[in-house]
Amino acid sequence: MKKRLFKTLACAVLAASMLFTACGSGSSDAPQKTPTQNTPSTDKPVVDAGPNFTVPAGGYDGSEVNITFYHTMGQTLKPILEEYIAEFNKLYPNIHVTNESVGGYPDVRDQISTELTVGNEPNIAYCYPDHVALYNLAGAVAHLDTLIASKETVTRADGSTETLGLTDAQIKDFIPGYYAEGTSFGDDHMYTMPFSKSTEVLYYNKTFFDENGLEVPKTWDEMGTLLEVIKDIDPESVPLGYDSEANWFITMCEQYGSPYTSATGDHFLFNNEQNKAFVKTFREWYQNDYLTTQQLYGAYTSGLFIAETGQRSYMSIGSSAGATHQRPAKNSSGEYLFEVGITSIPQVDPSNPKVISQGPSVCIFKKDNPQEVIASWLLVKFLTTNVEFQASFSMESGYVPVISSVAQNPIYADHLSKANGGSNISALAAKVCLEQQDAYYVSPAFNGSSKARDQVGDLMQTCFLIKANVDQEIDKAFEKAINNCLY
């Protein structure tokens, strides 16, 4: 009775939260929907797949189980998913998987948030940390700790066996920063598994750099000097474009070790002198016409980077998954107008690099039938640890595999070996991502973390545009951003 009452109250909180809080994160151009507020169900008992969840002896018992997976995959990626679900079904023919492309990431979030209020949520979902924090207002997301640690042996249809949980080798195979996202919710429990990832990289016009004897900046101090040099070479240029103001702010907090947010206690910590100092520096760069951002420019800054005429940039910081958008056009001879170089973003301390981890993970929802939870876990485990799937999905999507061993897959290794700044620019971006795999970080996730992200992005824009009384106006902008997070 207590468990049912908790779910009723939590679902009511969730529905109310959806009316007042925009909790989306990640990149999607899909329009955000306004979810319908429904009456929470009081009749459906839920097995607590939390820290006390007990895996039945033998794990999966071979029974007929239907599970549903919500995602955002379209015509290009969905066939790859379905190909490997078919491979999974050869091992587990009684686990029937329905995979549904719901739209963009906000659409997945909004539909699940609505369905949770009536107990009709899927079994598995593409997710970002903010989405999981929202779902957890209803206590709906299964803890994966017990499943990961399970030593139960599961027998497949072909007579072979596997350990239900993850082996030590499988855990070590995950890129650490990607795997760590699952425990970013403030209670040390694992809620998600990484599925496909991206990060930010620095794209630069290698042809221009070579012609002018320029070196790629490794630190932000070097970047500041380089921006001035490029402006002298081409006074009409905006030397640097940075697509995400929010990512820039959050990454600088991580690189400096200065407070941003916390999953527990006081959530919003970014109003401090260190953060004001770097924002003030970047404002000066903007005022000198050294840089622009997506919001200030009014479009992705790759447009400036690949511009054929007029104003252009010679560096662009953007998503590794968007590498093809940073590739220039070809000339009449069929050659690219310039060669693109890709490298890691600048650092405060190159000996302790920090770059953001982005891209979708997957979560599993609690259900009254423990076999549904276990079947869902078996599919998630299959897709996230399968080298062939991770290789195929990465090459087609532009995302980075979440396990290191994919780099030794012959097909993927061949893909990386052909990396270049033109026809195979996605492979070049992936190569950079894999080379910096120890640098990834994730921010704390809680209900309201997306609000902080939005506010620091707006904060950067506001501060860049300040014309007078700079210190005083920056103080006001930071205070306003904190108040907007709180209220």
C-alpha positions, 0 to 999 in steps of 0.5 A: 500500500505504501509503494502504491501511495508513493507512486501516486504522489510521485506521479502527481509531482511529475505531472505538475513538474512537466507543466512548469519545467523544461527538462530537455537536454541534448541536441534535437531540432524536433519541436517540444510538445506540451504533455497532457496531465493525466490522472495517476494510476493507483492500481498498478503495483511496481516491483522495486528494481532499486537497490533491494531488487533481487534477481531471480535464480537463473536470471531470465527464465525463458518465458514469453516477454514483450518489451518496448524501446522508445528512441529517436532513430530514423530511416538511416539508423533504425534498420541497424537497430532492427538488424541487431535486435534480430541477432538478439532474438536468435539468442532469446526468441521469447523476448519480443522487442517493439522499437518505436521511433518517437521523434526527437529527444524532447518528444521521447521525454514528454511522451514518457512523462505523460505515460508514467502518470497512467503506468503505460511507460515503455521498458527502455528509453533513449535518454539524457541525464535530465530526462532520467532525473525527471522520470525519477520524480516518480521513482520510475527508473530501475537501478542497474547496480544489482543487474550489473553485479549479478553472477547468475548464468543465463542459458540462450536458445542455442545452448550457450550461456552468459553471465547476466551481469557485466564481467570485469572485462566488459566494465573496463571496456566502457570508456570511463567518462561515458560509463560514469554518466550512469552514476551522476544523480547524487546517490551513487546508484547506476541508472543508465548505460551509455549507448552512443556518444559525442563530444566537442572538438576544435575544427580548424582550416588546416590549409589556412593554418599551414599557409600562415605558419599557425599552430593549433592552440592547446590552451585558452591563453594560446587561443587568445593570442591566436585569435589576435593573429588571425584577425590581423591576417584577415581583418574581416574574419571572425576567427572562432565560432563556438556553437554552444554557449552552455557547453563552453561555460560548463566546460570552463567550470570543469577545467578550472575546477570551479563550482557549477552545480551539485546533484545534492544540497544547494544545486546552483553554485556557478555564481563565483569569482572564477567563473565571472573571470573567464566570462569577462575574458571571453566577453573581451574576445567577443567585443574585439570581434574575435569570436561568435556563438550560435545564438549570437550569430543566429545559426550554427557557426559551421556556416561561417567556417565553410563560407565560400565568400564574405565573412568567414571563420578559421576555427569552429568548436562544435559537436563531433557528431556534426563533422560533415557540417564542417566540411567545405564545398568542392571546387570545379575540379572536384577538390575540397576548398580547404582541408579541415583539421580536427583536434581537442578543444583548448584546455586550462591545464593540458596535463588534466584535460576535460571535455564534455560527454554528450549523446544518448544513453538508455534507461530501463523502467521498473515493472511489476514483472521482474522478467520484463526488467531482466529481458530489458537488461539483456537487450541493453547489455547486448547492444552496448557491449556488442562490438559489431553493433557499436561499430556499425552504429558509429560509422552510420551515425557519426557518434562515437562507440562507447566501448574501447574494443571497437577500435580493434574491430577490422571494419571500424579500424579500416574506417579510422585508417581512412580518416581525413579532413574531407571525404571521411571527416566523420572518421577523423572526428571519431579518431580524436574522440577516441584518443581523448577518452580519459578526458570526458566528464559529465555534470551532476543530474537532478530535476532542474539541471537543464534549467541551469544549463539554459541559464548559463548559456543565456548568461554568456550571451548577456555578458558578451553584449555588455558595453559599459559598467562591465563588472557591475553588469556581470555581477547582475547577470550572474545573480539573475541567472541564479534567481531564474534557476531557483524561481 
